[in-house]
């Protein structure tokens, strides 16, 4: 597309349609999720209530109890999908995900430290998760640096960091009091239960600030996938771009983890599924974010429909499905000779 002012924008029609379809799916499933629970509300009634035309009881259930949970699910899924697309693009490796290379575990370690050692409030736990994710990101970047960052080196260093941080998290759990340990285990699983505006607004602010920054670097990320030399030749400031994108992706991951705990494998699967639907090269940032939102809100609906009053944490279902996908991905990478 070219405007009269000379501005030209390349639009991938298939990717745009996929993004629109995934956004529609996420919003529809969000409305369905709002109507799911001990007080069931039909789709049409839930939609009317959201538009301000429901009964007093429906308005309370929808706006006060269920809407914040759905908004957290959408924002966490989008943040993880976007962060996963950035990591996989920087690493040029489908295994380059916050789940695999330690950033989720770093956020969990920060939150566990606050829960176990300081019995902190929810806000303090969130701050600990963000700080832990940032420190882990900086440490992995520094350890993986050797005249630049190479994809497999970043993944290998991240896997090592993830193993060490998992051990630290296990140690913290063994030292916790029973009540704190139970609270920490629920948080570590990844759950959307009891989410409210205290989680919605900070996460919305982070996404509103960082998502345009990441999307604005989409062309540079695409050039980086060609290799550092090619990116330099095309005018990309390689290390500056890589550092900015890594920092943005770490903050998105940490903010999502602070809001819902370390929800497993959404960041790993969303970019790959989006790429297969769009059939487009490059990071596919917007489709990955839309896929993440659709996956997480659908998974939360699935846990409520399948397990009812047990209220299984959403991280359990995403972990089971994502683990299966990871095994398939490892087999595919091995057959291709990349692992």
C-alpha positions as CSV (number, residue, x, y, z in Angstrom):
1,X,0.0,0.0,0.0
2,X,1.3,3.5,-0.9
3,X,0.0,6.8,0.3
4,X,0.1,10.1,-1.5
5,X,2.7,11.4,0.9
6,X,5.1,8.7,-0.3
7,X,4.7,6.3,2.7
8,X,4.5,2.7,1.6
9,X,3.4,-0.2,3.8
10,X,3.6,-3.8,2.9
11,X,0.5,-5.7,3.9
12,X,0.5,-9.5,3.9
13,X,-3.2,-10.3,3.2
14,X,-3.1,-13.9,4.5
15,X,-1.3,-12.8,7.7
16,X,-3.8,-10.0,8.2
17,X,-6.8,-12.4,7.7
18,X,-5.2,-14.9,10.1
19,X,-4.7,-12.2,12.7
20,X,-8.2,-11.0,12.3
21,X,-9.6,-14.5,12.7
22,X,-7.5,-15.2,15.8
23,X,-8.6,-11.9,17.4
24,X,-12.2,-12.7,16.7
25,X,-11.7,-16.2,18.2
26,X,-10.1,-14.8,21.3
27,X,-12.9,-12.2,21.8
28,X,-15.6,-14.8,21.2
29,X,-14.0,-17.3,23.6
30,X,-13.6,-14.4,26.1
31,X,-17.4,-13.8,26.0
32,X,-18.0,-17.6,26.3
33,X,-15.6,-17.7,29.3
34,X,-17.5,-14.8,31.0
35,X,-20.7,-16.9,30.8
36,X,-19.0,-20.0,32.3
37,X,-19.1,-20.8,36.0
38,X,-21.4,-21.7,38.9
39,X,-23.8,-18.9,37.7
40,X,-24.0,-19.7,34.0
41,X,-24.9,-16.9,31.6
42,X,-25.7,-17.4,28.0
43,X,-23.6,-15.9,25.2
44,X,-26.2,-13.3,24.2
45,X,-26.9,-12.3,27.8
46,X,-23.1,-12.0,28.6
47,X,-22.7,-9.8,25.5
48,X,-25.7,-7.6,26.5
49,X,-24.3,-7.3,30.0
50,X,-20.9,-6.2,28.6
51,X,-22.7,-3.6,26.6
52,X,-24.5,-2.3,29.7
53,X,-27.9,-3.9,29.3
54,X,-27.9,-6.8,31.8
55,X,-29.7,-7.3,35.1
56,X,-28.1,-6.2,38.4
57,X,-27.0,-9.8,39.2
58,X,-25.6,-10.4,35.7
59,X,-23.8,-7.0,35.8
60,X,-22.1,-7.9,39.2
61,X,-21.1,-11.4,38.1
62,X,-19.8,-10.3,34.7
63,X,-18.1,-7.0,35.5
64,X,-16.9,-7.6,39.0
65,X,-16.1,-11.3,39.1
66,X,-15.4,-12.6,35.6
67,X,-14.3,-9.8,33.3
68,X,-11.0,-9.1,35.1
69,X,-10.1,-12.8,34.8
70,X,-10.8,-12.8,31.1
71,X,-8.9,-9.6,30.5
72,X,-5.9,-11.0,32.4
73,X,-6.1,-14.2,30.2
74,X,-6.2,-12.1,27.0
75,X,-3.3,-9.8,28.0
76,X,-1.1,-12.6,29.4
77,X,-1.6,-14.7,26.3
78,X,-0.9,-11.8,24.0
79,X,2.2,-10.8,26.0
80,X,3.6,-14.3,26.1
81,X,2.9,-14.9,22.4
82,X,4.6,-11.6,21.5
83,X,7.6,-12.3,23.8
84,X,7.9,-15.9,22.4
85,X,8.0,-14.6,18.8
86,X,10.8,-12.1,19.7
87,X,12.9,-14.8,21.4
88,X,12.5,-17.3,18.6
89,X,13.4,-14.6,16.1
90,X,16.5,-13.5,18.0
91,X,17.6,-17.1,18.6
92,X,16.6,-18.2,15.0
93,X,15.4,-21.3,16.8
94,X,11.9,-22.6,17.6
95,X,13.1,-23.6,21.0
96,X,14.0,-20.0,21.9
97,X,11.1,-19.5,24.3
98,X,11.0,-18.0,27.8
99,X,9.8,-21.4,29.1
100,X,12.9,-23.1,27.8
101,X,15.7,-20.6,28.2
102,X,15.0,-19.6,31.8
103,X,13.3,-16.3,31.9
104,X,10.0,-17.7,33.2
105,X,12.0,-19.6,35.9
106,X,13.8,-16.3,36.8
107,X,10.5,-14.5,37.3
108,X,9.3,-17.4,39.4
109,X,12.5,-17.3,41.5
110,X,11.9,-13.6,42.2
111,X,8.3,-14.2,43.2
112,X,9.1,-17.2,45.4
113,X,11.8,-15.2,47.2
114,X,9.2,-12.6,48.1
115,X,6.6,-15.2,49.1
116,X,8.9,-17.5,51.1
117,X,11.4,-15.2,52.7
118,X,9.3,-12.0,53.2
119,X,5.7,-13.2,53.1
120,X,5.0,-10.4,50.7
121,X,1.7,-9.0,49.4
122,X,0.5,-9.6,45.9
123,X,2.0,-6.3,44.7
124,X,5.4,-7.2,46.2
125,X,5.2,-10.7,44.6
126,X,4.5,-9.1,41.2
127,X,7.5,-6.7,41.7
128,X,9.7,-9.7,42.7
129,X,8.7,-11.5,39.5
130,X,9.5,-8.6,37.3
131,X,12.9,-8.0,39.0
132,X,13.7,-11.7,38.9
133,X,12.9,-11.9,35.1
134,X,15.0,-8.8,34.4
135,X,18.1,-10.1,36.3
136,X,17.8,-13.5,34.6
137,X,17.6,-11.8,31.2
138,X,20.7,-9.7,31.8
139,X,22.6,-12.7,33.2
140,X,21.8,-14.9,30.2
141,X,22.6,-12.2,27.8
142,X,26.0,-11.5,29.5
143,X,26.9,-15.2,29.6
144,X,25.8,-15.8,26.0
145,X,27.8,-12.9,24.7
146,X,30.9,-13.7,22.7
147,X,31.6,-11.1,20.1
148,X,27.8,-11.0,19.6
149,X,24.9,-13.4,20.4
150,X,24.5,-16.6,18.5
151,X,21.1,-18.4,18.5
152,X,22.1,-21.8,19.8
153,X,24.5,-20.4,22.4
154,X,21.6,-18.3,23.8
155,X,19.4,-21.3,23.9
156,X,22.0,-23.5,25.6
157,X,23.0,-20.9,28.2
158,X,19.3,-20.3,28.8
159,X,18.6,-24.0,29.3
160,X,21.4,-24.1,31.9
161,X,20.0,-21.1,33.6
162,X,16.6,-22.7,33.7
163,X,17.9,-25.8,35.3
164,X,19.8,-23.8,38.0
165,X,16.8,-21.6,38.7
166,X,14.5,-24.6,38.9
167,X,16.8,-26.0,41.6
168,X,16.7,-22.7,43.5
169,X,12.9,-22.7,43.3
170,X,12.8,-26.2,44.7
171,X,15.1,-25.2,47.5
172,X,12.9,-22.2,48.4
173,X,9.8,-24.4,48.5
174,X,11.5,-26.8,51.0
175,X,12.3,-23.9,53.3
176,X,8.9,-22.4,53.2
177,X,6.2,-22.6,55.9
178,X,3.3,-24.8,55.0
179,X,0.9,-21.9,54.2
180,X,3.5,-20.1,52.1
181,X,4.5,-23.3,50.3
182,X,0.9,-24.0,49.4
183,X,0.5,-20.4,48.1
184,X,3.8,-20.7,46.2
185,X,2.8,-24.0,44.5
186,X,-0.5,-22.6,43.2
187,X,1.3,-19.5,41.9
188,X,4.1,-21.7,40.3
189,X,1.5,-23.7,38.4
190,X,0.1,-20.6,36.6
191,X,-3.5,-19.7,37.5
192,X,-6.1,-17.1,36.6
193,X,-8.3,-17.7,39.7
194,X,-9.1,-14.6,41.7
195,X,-7.6,-12.1,39.2
196,X,-8.9,-8.6,39.5
197,X,-8.1,-5.0,38.4
198,X,-4.8,-5.1,40.4
199,X,-3.4,-7.5,37.8
200,X,-5.2,-6.0,34.8
201,X,-4.0,-2.4,34.9
202,X,-0.3,-2.9,35.3
203,X,-0.2,-5.6,32.6
204,X,-2.3,-3.4,30.3
205,X,0.2,-0.5,30.8
206,X,3.2,-2.8,30.1
207,X,1.6,-4.2,26.9
208,X,0.5,-0.7,25.8
209,X,4.1,0.6,26.1
210,X,6.1,-2.4,24.9
211,X,3.9,-3.8,22.1
212,X,4.4,-0.8,19.8
213,X,8.1,-0.8,20.5
214,X,8.3,-4.5,19.5
215,X,6.1,-4.2,16.5
216,X,8.0,-1.1,15.4
217,X,11.2,-3.3,15.2
218,X,9.5,-6.0,13.1
219,X,11.5,-5.2,10.0
220,X,14.7,-5.2,11.9
221,X,13.9,-8.6,13.5
222,X,13.2,-9.9,10.0
223,X,16.6,-8.7,8.8
224,X,18.3,-10.3,11.9
225,X,16.9,-13.7,10.9
226,X,19.1,-13.4,7.8
227,X,22.2,-13.3,10.0
228,X,24.2,-10.5,11.6
229,X,26.3,-9.7,8.5
230,X,23.3,-9.4,6.2
231,X,21.5,-7.3,8.8
232,X,24.5,-5.0,9.1
233,X,24.6,-4.6,5.3
234,X,20.9,-3.7,5.3
235,X,21.5,-0.9,7.8
236,X,20.3,-2.6,11.0
237,X,22.1,-1.7,14.2
238,X,22.4,-5.3,15.2
239,X,23.4,-5.3,18.9
240,X,21.3,-2.3,19.8
241,X,18.2,-3.9,18.2
242,X,18.9,-7.2,19.8
243,X,19.4,-5.7,23.3
244,X,16.2,-3.5,23.0
245,X,14.1,-6.5,21.8
246,X,15.5,-8.8,24.4
247,X,14.8,-6.3,27.2
248,X,11.2,-5.8,25.8
249,X,10.6,-9.5,25.6
250,X,11.9,-10.1,29.1
251,X,9.7,-7.3,30.5
252,X,6.6,-8.8,28.7
253,X,7.4,-12.2,30.1
254,X,8.0,-10.9,33.6
255,X,4.8,-8.8,33.6
256,X,2.7,-11.8,32.3
257,X,4.3,-14.0,35.0
258,X,3.6,-11.5,37.7
259,X,0.0,-11.4,36.7
260,X,-0.8,-15.1,36.3
261,X,2.3,-17.1,37.4
262,X,4.6,-18.9,34.9
263,X,1.9,-20.2,32.5
264,X,3.8,-22.9,30.6
265,X,4.4,-23.3,26.8
266,X,2.1,-20.5,25.5
267,X,5.2,-18.5,24.5
268,X,6.7,-21.6,22.8
269,X,3.7,-22.7,20.8
270,X,2.0,-19.4,19.8
271,X,4.6,-18.2,17.3
272,X,5.0,-21.6,15.7
273,X,1.3,-22.1,15.3
274,X,0.9,-18.5,14.0
275,X,3.7,-19.0,11.5
276,X,2.1,-22.3,10.2
277,X,-1.2,-20.5,9.7
278,X,0.2,-17.4,8.0
279,X,2.8,-19.3,6.0
280,X,4.8,-16.2,6.1
281,X,8.5,-15.7,7.0
282,X,9.7,-13.4,9.7
283,X,8.6,-13.1,13.4
284,X,4.8,-12.8,12.7
285,X,4.5,-10.6,15.8
286,X,0.8,-9.7,15.7
287,X,-0.4,-13.2,14.7
288,X,1.7,-14.7,17.5
289,X,0.2,-12.2,20.0
290,X,-3.4,-13.0,18.8
291,X,-2.7,-16.7,18.9
292,X,-1.4,-16.5,22.5
293,X,-4.5,-14.6,23.6
294,X,-6.8,-17.1,21.9
295,X,-4.9,-20.1,23.3
296,X,-4.9,-19.0,26.9
297,X,-8.5,-17.9,27.0
298,X,-9.6,-21.2,25.3
299,X,-7.4,-23.2,27.7
300,X,-9.0,-21.4,30.7
301,X,-12.4,-22.2,29.4
302,X,-11.4,-25.8,28.8
303,X,-10.2,-26.2,32.4
304,X,-13.5,-25.0,33.7
305,X,-15.6,-27.1,31.4
306,X,-13.6,-30.2,31.9
307,X,-13.0,-30.0,35.6
308,X,-15.9,-27.9,36.8
309,X,-15.8,-26.9,40.5
310,X,-12.3,-28.2,40.9
311,X,-11.0,-25.1,39.2
312,X,-7.9,-26.7,37.8
313,X,-5.2,-24.0,37.2
314,X,-4.8,-23.1,33.6
315,X,-1.1,-23.8,33.7
316,X,-1.8,-27.5,34.2
317,X,-3.6,-27.8,30.9
318,X,-1.2,-25.6,28.9
319,X,1.7,-27.6,30.4
320,X,0.2,-30.9,29.3
321,X,-0.6,-29.7,25.8
322,X,2.6,-27.7,25.4
323,X,4.8,-30.6,26.6
324,X,3.3,-32.8,23.9
325,X,4.0,-30.1,21.4
326,X,7.6,-29.7,22.6
327,X,8.3,-33.4,22.2
328,X,7.0,-33.2,18.7
329,X,9.1,-30.2,18.0
330,X,12.2,-31.9,19.3
331,X,11.6,-34.9,17.1
332,X,11.0,-32.7,14.0
333,X,14.2,-30.7,14.7
334,X,16.2,-33.9,15.2
335,X,14.9,-35.3,11.9
336,X,15.9,-32.0,10.2
337,X,19.4,-32.4,11.6
338,X,19.2,-29.2,13.7
339,X,19.4,-30.9,17.1
